[in-house]
Amino acid sequence: MTRFLIAGATGMLGRDLQSVLVDRDVTPLGRADLDVTDLAAARAAAAGHDVIINASAFTKVDDAETNEDAAYSVNALGPQNLAIAAAETGATLVTVSTDYVFDGTGTTPYPESTPCHPVSAYGRTKAEGERLALEAHPSGTYIVRTAWLYGQHGANFATTMLRLAASHPEVTVITDQVGQPTWSMDLARQIVALVDSDAPSGIYHGTNSGQASWFDFARAVFAEAGLDPERVKPTDSSQFVRPAPRPSYSVLGHDAWKLAGLEPMRDWRAALAAAAQQGVLGTV
C-alpha cells in the first residue's frame, strides 16, 4: 500500500487532503510536527513514505515583503528539503505553488511552460521553491500551482464575504483582478488523482476552470448563500492598495492535464455550488 506524508496537514488544503485520503495510509504532519526548513527533519519524516505532499507555505503575502527571508525558508528551502529527502528514498513529491510566480500582465491563460516572472516577495520565494524542488528531484516532482483558494478550514475570501454580509448592507469588491476561484477539496482530489496516475513529472495548474473577477466571485458567493448579489458593489484595486502587488490577471491554462490523460478541474461555478451544498461556506 502506498504510504503518504502530508506536510502542512493542518491547513485548509492539508485537512482536505486528509479527507480525500481517509482510506489510505497517511501520516499528517502540521507545522508543530515537521519543520520543513530543517533538512534533517525532512529526511526523518520522509523515511518509509512513497508520496510526500507539501501543503506547507508562508502564505502571508504582504508580510513577505518585509520578511522575505522567513518566507524563503518555508517556500523555497522547504520544497528543496522535501525534494532532497524524496529523491534519496525514491518517493514522489507534490509541492503546491501559486499564480504569484507570474507578473499578472497576461491576457490569455498562462501555459504551464510560461517562464516565471514574479513581482512580489511571496512570488519570488514560491518560484524559487519550484526551481529548487525540480532541480533536486526532477524525475519525481510534481509542481501544482493553485490560486484563489477557498474551503471549509481556514480564513478565505468566500467566508470573509459572508462574514461581511452579516454586518454590512453592502460590500465593495474590485473588478480589475481576474483569476480562478478554486475549491480546496477539488484541488485535494486532483492532487490525489495526479499521484495515482502515471503522469510525467513537472508543472500542473491546479485551479478550477473558467475565470472571474473578485467582484464576480463575491456576487456568486452571495447568490449561493441565498443573498442578494446586488449588495456587492464594484470598485477597482486603486481603492485597496497593499504592500505586495497583486497580479491583475491570474488565469492559468490546463493543457498539462490533458496531455497526461487527466481531466482538468471543473468550472469554478460548479465547484462553488457543490461547496455551498456541502455547507463549506457556512451560514449567514
C-alpha atoms as a printed R data frame, in Angstrom:
    type eleno elety resid chain resno       x      y       z
1   ATOM     1    CA   MET     A     1   0.000  0.000   0.000
2   ATOM     2    CA   THR     A     2   1.216  3.492  -0.887
3   ATOM     3    CA   ARG     A     3   2.220  5.483   2.191
4   ATOM     4    CA   PHE     A     4   1.503  9.223   2.089
5   ATOM     5    CA   LEU     A     5   3.121 12.007   4.076
6   ATOM     6    CA   ILE     A     6   1.305 15.355   4.195
7   ATOM     7    CA   ALA     A     7   3.382 18.347   5.275
8   ATOM     8    CA   GLY     A     8   1.222 21.290   6.270
9   ATOM     9    CA   ALA     A     9  -1.566 18.890   7.181
10  ATOM    10    CA   THR     A    10  -3.403 21.282   9.498
11  ATOM    11    CA   GLY     A    11  -4.024 23.971   6.867
12  ATOM    12    CA   MET     A    12  -7.046 24.349   4.595
13  ATOM    13    CA   LEU     A    13  -5.690 22.160   1.802
14  ATOM    14    CA   GLY     A    14  -3.919 19.790   4.191
15  ATOM    15    CA   ARG     A    15  -7.139 18.971   6.008
16  ATOM    16    CA   ASP     A    16  -8.994 18.368   2.746
17  ATOM    17    CA   LEU     A    17  -6.170 16.094   1.609
18  ATOM    18    CA   GLN     A    18  -6.647 14.090   4.784
19  ATOM    19    CA   SER     A    19 -10.352 13.725   3.961
20  ATOM    20    CA   VAL     A    20  -9.634 12.556   0.413
21  ATOM    21    CA   LEU     A    21  -7.011 10.097   1.676
22  ATOM    22    CA   VAL     A    22  -9.073  8.868   4.632
23  ATOM    23    CA   ASP     A    23  -8.901  5.242   3.416
24  ATOM    24    CA   ARG     A    24  -5.166  5.369   2.682
25  ATOM    25    CA   ASP     A    25  -2.056  5.034   4.845
26  ATOM    26    CA   VAL     A    26  -1.353  8.677   5.717
27  ATOM    27    CA   THR     A    27   0.999 10.483   8.080
28  ATOM    28    CA   PRO     A    28  -0.363 14.038   8.554
29  ATOM    29    CA   LEU     A    29   2.199 16.476   9.968
30  ATOM    30    CA   GLY     A    30   1.439 20.089  10.820
31  ATOM    31    CA   ARG     A    31   3.946 22.870  11.364
32  ATOM    32    CA   ALA     A    32   4.430 21.842  15.001
33  ATOM    33    CA   ASP     A    33   5.268 18.290  13.905
34  ATOM    34    CA   LEU     A    34   7.550 18.988  10.951
35  ATOM    35    CA   ASP     A    35   9.759 22.000  10.284
36  ATOM    36    CA   VAL     A    36  10.243 21.765   6.526
37  ATOM    37    CA   THR     A    37  13.099 24.281   6.715
38  ATOM    38    CA   ASP     A    38  15.171 21.634   8.564
39  ATOM    39    CA   LEU     A    39  16.699 19.126   6.130
40  ATOM    40    CA   ALA     A    40  17.358 16.533   8.836
41  ATOM    41    CA   ALA     A    41  13.736 16.767   9.965
42  ATOM    42    CA   ALA     A    42  12.526 16.419   6.381
43  ATOM    43    CA   ARG     A    43  14.668 13.330   5.877
44  ATOM    44    CA   ALA     A    44  13.391 11.755   9.083
45  ATOM    45    CA   ALA     A    45   9.769 12.459   8.213
46  ATOM    46    CA   ALA     A    46  10.108 11.185   4.643
47  ATOM    47    CA   ALA     A    47  11.529  7.821   5.665
48  ATOM    48    CA   GLY     A    48   9.163  4.983   4.829
49  ATOM    49    CA   HIS     A    49   6.806  7.054   2.673
50  ATOM    50    CA   ASP     A    50   6.112  6.648  -1.033
51  ATOM    51    CA   VAL     A    51   4.428 10.024  -1.651
52  ATOM    52    CA   ILE     A    52   5.128 13.370   0.018
53  ATOM    53    CA   ILE     A    53   2.583 16.152  -0.449
54  ATOM    54    CA   ASN     A    54   3.861 19.552   0.587
55  ATOM    55    CA   ALA     A    55   0.953 21.801   1.531
56  ATOM    56    CA   SER     A    56   3.043 23.906   3.906
57  ATOM    57    CA   ALA     A    57   3.689 27.533   2.988
58  ATOM    58    CA   PHE     A    58   4.365 31.038   4.197
59  ATOM    59    CA   THR     A    59   1.151 32.494   2.774
60  ATOM    60    CA   LYS     A    60   1.065 35.990   4.296
61  ATOM    61    CA   VAL     A    61   1.638 37.778   1.020
62  ATOM    62    CA   ASP     A    62   2.006 41.277   2.458
63  ATOM    63    CA   ASP     A    63   4.180 40.183   5.393
64  ATOM    64    CA   ALA     A    64   6.574 38.546   2.943
65  ATOM    65    CA   GLU     A    65   7.502 41.972   1.602
66  ATOM    66    CA   THR     A    66   9.282 42.771   4.875
67  ATOM    67    CA   ASN     A    67  10.052 39.180   5.920
68  ATOM    68    CA   GLU     A    68  11.340 37.708   2.691
69  ATOM    69    CA   ASP     A    69  13.999 35.607   4.442
70  ATOM    70    CA   ALA     A    70  11.348 33.906   6.566
71  ATOM    71    CA   ALA     A    71   9.153 33.347   3.520
72  ATOM    72    CA   TYR     A    72  12.139 31.974   1.579
73  ATOM    73    CA   SER     A    73  12.891 29.450   4.307
74  ATOM    74    CA   VAL     A    74   9.419 27.925   4.113
75  ATOM    75    CA   ASN     A    75   8.523 28.484   0.465
76  ATOM    76    CA   ALA     A    76  11.888 27.761  -1.172
77  ATOM    77    CA   LEU     A    77  14.068 25.764   1.218
78  ATOM    78    CA   GLY     A    78  11.087 23.729   2.411
79  ATOM    79    CA   PRO     A    79  10.295 22.245  -1.021
80  ATOM    80    CA   GLN     A    80  14.012 21.766  -1.687
81  ATOM    81    CA   ASN     A    81  14.470 19.822   1.550
82  ATOM    82    CA   LEU     A    82  11.460 17.613   0.875
83  ATOM    83    CA   ALA     A    83  12.644 17.048  -2.707
84  ATOM    84    CA   ILE     A    84  16.100 16.010  -1.480
85  ATOM    85    CA   ALA     A    85  14.507 13.623   1.011
86  ATOM    86    CA   ALA     A    86  12.145 12.222  -1.634
87  ATOM    87    CA   ALA     A    87  14.981 11.714  -4.123
88  ATOM    88    CA   GLU     A    88  17.030  9.835  -1.552
89  ATOM    89    CA   THR     A    89  14.203  7.391  -0.815
90  ATOM    90    CA   GLY     A    90  12.665  7.201  -4.290
91  ATOM    91    CA   ALA     A    91   9.430  8.862  -3.181
92  ATOM    92    CA   THR     A    92   7.213 11.098  -5.287
93  ATOM    93    CA   LEU     A    93   6.905 14.736  -4.216
94  ATOM    94    CA   VAL     A    94   3.946 17.019  -4.859
95  ATOM    95    CA   THR     A    95   4.583 20.603  -3.814
96  ATOM    96    CA   VAL     A    96   1.917 23.279  -4.087
97  ATOM    97    CA   SER     A    97   2.807 26.596  -5.726
98  ATOM    98    CA   THR     A    98   0.933 29.700  -6.837
99  ATOM    99    CA   ASP     A    99  -0.165 32.020  -9.626
100 ATOM   100    CA   TYR     A   100   2.064 34.667  -7.999
101 ATOM   101    CA   VAL     A   101   5.045 33.211  -9.885
102 ATOM   102    CA   PHE     A   102   3.695 35.272 -12.829
103 ATOM   103    CA   ASP     A   103   3.569 39.057 -13.098
104 ATOM   104    CA   GLY     A   104  -0.124 39.200 -13.964
105 ATOM   105    CA   THR     A   105   0.294 41.151 -17.203
106 ATOM   106    CA   GLY     A   106  -1.018 38.315 -19.373
107 ATOM   107    CA   THR     A   107  -4.271 38.454 -21.294
108 ATOM   108    CA   THR     A   108  -4.725 34.748 -22.097
109 ATOM   109    CA   PRO     A   109  -4.389 31.740 -19.764
110 ATOM   110    CA   TYR     A   110  -0.785 31.112 -18.749
111 ATOM   111    CA   PRO     A   111   0.581 27.829 -20.133
112 ATOM   112    CA   GLU     A   112   2.461 25.673 -17.646
113 ATOM   113    CA   SER     A   113   5.661 26.346 -19.610
114 ATOM   114    CA   THR     A   114   5.491 30.133 -19.177
115 ATOM   115    CA   PRO     A   115   8.725 31.443 -17.593
116 ATOM   116    CA   CYS     A   116   8.266 32.698 -14.053
117 ATOM   117    CA   HIS     A   117   8.325 36.458 -13.558
118 ATOM   118    CA   PRO     A   118   7.201 37.227 -10.000
119 ATOM   119    CA   VAL     A   119   6.725 40.819  -8.853
120 ATOM   120    CA   SER     A   120   6.344 40.224  -5.094
121 ATOM   121    CA   ALA     A   121   8.497 38.677  -2.389
122 ATOM   122    CA   TYR     A   122   5.934 35.915  -1.934
123 ATOM   123    CA   GLY     A   123   6.005 35.145  -5.647
124 ATOM   124    CA   ARG     A   124   9.800 35.136  -5.735
125 ATOM   125    CA   THR     A   125  10.042 32.660  -2.859
126 ATOM   126    CA   LYS     A   126   7.457 30.342  -4.391
127 ATOM   127    CA   ALA     A   127   9.171 30.460  -7.789
128 ATOM   128    CA   GLU     A   128  12.448 29.520  -6.111
129 ATOM   129    CA   GLY     A   129  10.685 26.654  -4.363
130 ATOM   130    CA   GLU     A   130   9.589 25.315  -7.732
131 ATOM   131    CA   ARG     A   131  13.073 25.614  -9.200
132 ATOM   132    CA   LEU     A   132  14.868 24.062  -6.251
133 ATOM   133    CA   ALA     A   133  12.448 21.147  -5.936
134 ATOM   134    CA   LEU     A   134  12.652 20.278  -9.635
135 ATOM   135    CA   GLU     A   135  16.423 20.625  -9.529
136 ATOM   136    CA   ALA     A   136  16.739 18.286  -6.539
137 ATOM   137    CA   HIS     A   137  14.314 15.616  -7.780
138 ATOM   138    CA   PRO     A   138  13.485 16.205 -11.464
139 ATOM   139    CA   SER     A   139  12.092 12.761 -12.204
140 ATOM   140    CA   GLY     A   140   9.783 12.573  -9.202
141 ATOM   141    CA   THR     A   141   8.442 16.069  -8.506
142 ATOM   142    CA   TYR     A   142   5.059 17.498  -9.373
143 ATOM   143    CA   ILE     A   143   4.588 21.259  -9.049
144 ATOM   144    CA   VAL     A   144   0.892 22.058  -8.682
145 ATOM   145    CA   ARG     A   145   0.151 25.771  -8.967
146 ATOM   146    CA   THR     A   146  -3.109 26.961  -7.497
147 ATOM   147    CA   ALA     A   147  -4.834 30.304  -6.887
148 ATOM   148    CA   TRP     A   148  -7.786 31.978  -5.167
149 ATOM   149    CA   LEU     A   149  -8.223 29.036  -2.827
150 ATOM   150    CA   TYR     A   150 -11.244 28.751  -0.548
151 ATOM   151    CA   GLY     A   151 -12.547 25.935   1.614
152 ATOM   152    CA   GLN     A   152 -14.018 24.811   4.887
153 ATOM   153    CA   HIS     A   153 -10.891 25.045   7.004
154 ATOM   154    CA   GLY     A   154  -9.278 28.442   7.467
155 ATOM   155    CA   ALA     A   155  -9.874 32.041   6.509
156 ATOM   156    CA   ASN     A   156 -10.538 32.758   2.833
157 ATOM   157    CA   PHE     A   157 -12.276 35.246   0.538
158 ATOM   158    CA   ALA     A   158 -15.599 33.414   0.308
159 ATOM   159    CA   THR     A   159 -16.125 33.138   4.048
160 ATOM   160    CA   THR     A   160 -14.905 36.715   4.521
161 ATOM   161    CA   MET     A   161 -17.595 37.924   2.115
162 ATOM   162    CA   LEU     A   162 -20.299 36.127   4.086
163 ATOM   163    CA   ARG     A   163 -18.963 37.458   7.366
164 ATOM   164    CA   LEU     A   164 -19.124 40.988   5.965
165 ATOM   165    CA   ALA     A   165 -22.599 40.322   4.604
166 ATOM   166    CA   ALA     A   166 -23.793 39.640   8.134
167 ATOM   167    CA   SER     A   167 -22.731 43.090   9.330
168 ATOM   168    CA   HIS     A   168 -22.812 45.344   6.252
169 ATOM   169    CA   PRO     A   169 -25.730 46.177   3.949
170 ATOM   170    CA   GLU     A   170 -23.268 46.413   1.048
171 ATOM   171    CA   VAL     A   171 -19.723 45.251   0.320
172 ATOM   172    CA   THR     A   172 -17.366 46.769  -2.232
173 ATOM   173    CA   VAL     A   173 -15.191 44.425  -4.292
174 ATOM   174    CA   ILE     A   174 -12.669 45.013  -7.049
175 ATOM   175    CA   THR     A   175 -13.388 44.219 -10.685
176 ATOM   176    CA   ASP     A   176  -9.908 44.648 -12.199
177 ATOM   177    CA   GLN     A   177  -8.220 41.482 -10.926
178 ATOM   178    CA   VAL     A   178  -9.173 38.280 -12.730
179 ATOM   179    CA   GLY     A   179  -8.415 34.717 -11.724
180 ATOM   180    CA   GLN     A   180  -9.901 31.318 -10.932
181 ATOM   181    CA   PRO     A   181 -11.727 30.710  -7.639
182 ATOM   182    CA   THR     A   182 -10.641 27.224  -6.573
183 ATOM   183    CA   TRP     A   183 -12.253 24.932  -4.020
184 ATOM   184    CA   SER     A   184  -9.593 23.307  -1.853
185 ATOM   185    CA   MET     A   185 -11.475 19.977  -1.873
186 ATOM   186    CA   ASP     A   186 -11.387 19.885  -5.677
187 ATOM   187    CA   LEU     A   187  -7.662 20.614  -5.541
188 ATOM   188    CA   ALA     A   188  -7.099 17.853  -2.986
189 ATOM   189    CA   ARG     A   189  -8.920 15.349  -5.190
190 ATOM   190    CA   GLN     A   190  -6.952 16.488  -8.240
191 ATOM   191    CA   ILE     A   191  -3.633 16.083  -6.443
192 ATOM   192    CA   VAL     A   192  -4.512 12.533  -5.408
193 ATOM   193    CA   ALA     A   193  -5.641 11.732  -8.958
194 ATOM   194    CA   LEU     A   194  -2.290 13.037 -10.230
195 ATOM   195    CA   VAL     A   195  -0.344 10.867  -7.807
196 ATOM   196    CA   ASP     A   196  -2.440  7.815  -8.684
197 ATOM   197    CA   SER     A   197  -1.808  8.306 -12.410
198 ATOM   198    CA   ASP     A   198   1.297  7.677 -14.460
199 ATOM   199    CA   ALA     A   199   1.525 11.350 -15.447
200 ATOM   200    CA   PRO     A   200   5.011 12.676 -16.114
201 ATOM   201    CA   SER     A   201   6.694 14.847 -13.505
202 ATOM   202    CA   GLY     A   202   6.650 18.592 -13.968
203 ATOM   203    CA   ILE     A   203   4.268 21.524 -13.631
204 ATOM   204    CA   TYR     A   204   0.465 21.329 -13.476
205 ATOM   205    CA   HIS     A   205  -2.037 24.112 -12.884
206 ATOM   206    CA   GLY     A   206  -4.402 23.141 -10.079
207 ATOM   207    CA   THR     A   207  -7.223 25.658 -10.441
208 ATOM   208    CA   ASN     A   208 -10.893 25.321 -11.214
209 ATOM   209    CA   SER     A   209 -11.682 26.157 -14.841
210 ATOM   210    CA   GLY     A   210 -13.169 29.365 -16.187
211 ATOM   211    CA   GLN     A   211 -12.381 32.808 -14.863
212 ATOM   212    CA   ALA     A   212 -13.863 35.555 -12.709
213 ATOM   213    CA   SER     A   213 -13.020 38.858 -11.110
214 ATOM   214    CA   TRP     A   214 -13.121 39.146  -7.328
215 ATOM   215    CA   PHE     A   215 -16.377 41.059  -7.893
216 ATOM   216    CA   ASP     A   216 -17.820 38.147  -9.886
217 ATOM   217    CA   PHE     A   217 -16.697 35.702  -7.223
218 ATOM   218    CA   ALA     A   218 -18.241 37.744  -4.421
219 ATOM   219    CA   ARG     A   219 -21.563 38.027  -6.234
220 ATOM   220    CA   ALA     A   220 -21.581 34.274  -6.843
221 ATOM   221    CA   VAL     A   221 -20.877 33.618  -3.157
222 ATOM   222    CA   PHE     A   222 -23.782 35.866  -2.183
223 ATOM   223    CA   ALA     A   223 -26.077 34.094  -4.640
224 ATOM   224    CA   GLU     A   224 -25.109 30.627  -3.399
225 ATOM   225    CA   ALA     A   225 -25.787 31.770   0.169
226 ATOM   226    CA   GLY     A   226 -29.267 32.983  -0.798
227 ATOM   227    CA   LEU     A   227 -28.300 36.644  -0.500
228 ATOM   228    CA   ASP     A   228 -28.938 39.427  -2.976
229 ATOM   229    CA   PRO     A   229 -25.837 39.722  -5.192
230 ATOM   230    CA   GLU     A   230 -26.765 43.347  -5.892
231 ATOM   231    CA   ARG     A   231 -25.435 44.093  -2.407
232 ATOM   232    CA   VAL     A   232 -21.949 43.588  -3.896
233 ATOM   233    CA   LYS     A   233 -20.769 46.857  -5.428
234 ATOM   234    CA   PRO     A   234 -17.858 47.301  -7.896
235 ATOM   235    CA   THR     A   235 -14.660 49.245  -7.420
236 ATOM   236    CA   ASP     A   236 -11.046 48.947  -8.626
237 ATOM   237    CA   SER     A   237  -7.784 47.960  -6.979
238 ATOM   238    CA   SER     A   238  -6.652 51.584  -6.572
239 ATOM   239    CA   GLN     A   239  -9.009 51.675  -3.583
240 ATOM   240    CA   PHE     A   240  -7.246 48.770  -1.863
241 ATOM   241    CA   VAL     A   241  -3.510 49.481  -2.014
242 ATOM   242    CA   ARG     A   242  -1.483 46.870  -0.114
243 ATOM   243    CA   PRO     A   243   2.255 46.305   0.444
244 ATOM   244    CA   ALA     A   244   2.561 43.437  -2.056
245 ATOM   245    CA   PRO     A   245   1.456 43.908  -5.667
246 ATOM   246    CA   ARG     A   246  -1.295 41.540  -6.796
247 ATOM   247    CA   PRO     A   247  -1.359 40.031 -10.290
248 ATOM   248    CA   SER     A   248  -4.150 41.653 -12.286
249 ATOM   249    CA   TYR     A   249  -4.529 38.541 -14.465
250 ATOM   250    CA   SER     A   250  -4.117 35.130 -12.836
251 ATOM   251    CA   VAL     A   251  -5.880 32.737 -15.205
252 ATOM   252    CA   LEU     A   252  -3.891 29.510 -15.547
253 ATOM   253    CA   GLY     A   253  -4.033 27.156 -18.522
254 ATOM   254    CA   HIS     A   254  -4.655 23.438 -18.057
255 ATOM   255    CA   ASP     A   255  -3.047 21.759 -21.061
256 ATOM   256    CA   ALA     A   256  -0.711 19.593 -18.958
257 ATOM   257    CA   TRP     A   257  -3.658 17.639 -17.518
258 ATOM   258    CA   LYS     A   258  -4.980 16.811 -20.967
259 ATOM   259    CA   LEU     A   259  -1.539 15.775 -22.207
260 ATOM   260    CA   ALA     A   260  -1.262 13.434 -19.210
261 ATOM   261    CA   GLY     A   261  -4.669 11.908 -19.923
262 ATOM   262    CA   LEU     A   262  -6.348 13.567 -16.940
263 ATOM   263    CA   GLU     A   263  -9.378 15.855 -16.872
264 ATOM   264    CA   PRO     A   264  -8.743 19.423 -15.716
265 ATOM   265    CA   MET     A   265 -10.696 20.619 -12.700
266 ATOM   266    CA   ARG     A   266 -14.334 21.596 -13.260
267 ATOM   267    CA   ASP     A   267 -15.649 25.113 -13.767
268 ATOM   268    CA   TRP     A   268 -15.380 27.322 -10.696
269 ATOM   269    CA   ARG     A   269 -19.116 27.986 -10.643
270 ATOM   270    CA   ALA     A   270 -19.947 24.285 -10.428
271 ATOM   271    CA   ALA     A   271 -17.348 23.844  -7.709
272 ATOM   272    CA   LEU     A   272 -18.738 26.767  -5.698
273 ATOM   273    CA   ALA     A   273 -22.273 25.383  -5.973
274 ATOM   274    CA   ALA     A   274 -21.072 21.986  -4.728
275 ATOM   275    CA   ALA     A   275 -19.135 23.587  -1.887
276 ATOM   276    CA   ALA     A   276 -22.188 25.574  -0.833
277 ATOM   277    CA   GLN     A   277 -24.386 22.463  -0.905
278 ATOM   278    CA   GLN     A   278 -21.930 20.772   1.449
279 ATOM   279    CA   GLY     A   279 -22.041 23.685   3.867
280 ATOM   280    CA   VAL     A   280 -18.468 24.755   3.180
281 ATOM   281    CA   LEU     A   281 -19.413 28.428   3.019
282 ATOM   282    CA   GLY     A   282 -21.177 28.271   6.369
283 ATOM   283    CA   THR     A   283 -24.337 30.202   7.158
284 ATOM   284    CA   VAL     A   284 -25.099 33.895   7.336
